[in-house]
């Protein structure tokens, strides 16, 4: 495990909290959960999630983790501006969050495709698609 | 488990329906021309059968601050003619595509003429241009296909490659098509940079 990556998903109290706030289904609440999820799986800057990390997440932590990735892609500080409909891209990715989560599951379950950067590549493919649809 | 199965069935069904609709309205996946060197890497893009894409799984876009845009190539391998469209019009098209890319990417990157560390190199070619059979207006083209790749300007490592086609014999406003391609290129690179600033692949993975 590279330095600076803390995987601490097995926290029942936090998981219960995640369940509770996700049930409310509000976007702002999802934002809170994704921040929590980032803390849970320790996605520190300059650190990609790999299949090992993904496999350690509980089911109810996976979609919030995907929301964290979406947030990074559309609201991150890496770029100066996106130039197209940022909110539309976010909505497109959010609509697919469950599908993305299953795609990660499928890829990580197949040892032939579970390369270290498979999750990163799959997510960028979804970004590519959503930019093309907005 | 049942819910997940039902969800997957629904997703699969919607993809099939959407795929069918898109096949009717847009083009089939473009044939590659040879401008891009490594064809095998390119795969059909999700939910858009007109595109072939490759995204390097190891690529970290976060450090790139500059882009070097090579002149748009009118791709005519082995002296084969690119199009029946007159040469001056083709050259105008290539300049127009170059300008669209430059205008959009300048809002995300510093445009440079020489490679420095942290520079992307954009290679771009018009590989197919056909006149519209239903419009004589030069603004409208029947088919226009591009191939593009983004490399690390220093190492030459391929980061992204793509092929796309517009029109498929239906008149397409070529200026708008170029602006759309350029805006999407900027948006994708911008999102990749932002994503990698948080989730960058690292050597230790």
Interface residues (C-beta under 8 A of the other chain):
Chain A: X2 X3 X43 X45 X46 X47 X48 X49 X50 X69 X72 X73 X74 X75 X76 X77 X78 X79 X80 X81 X82 X83 X84 X89 X98 X99 X102 X115 X116 X117 X118 X120 X121 X123 X124 X125 X126 X127 X128 X129 X131 X132 X133
Chain B: X4 X7 X8 X11 X45 X46 X47 X48 X51 X53 X55 X56 X57 X58 X61 X62 X104 X107 X108 X183 X184 X186 X187 X188 X189 X190 X191 X192 X193 X194 X195 X196 X197 X198 X199 X200 X201 X202 X204 X205
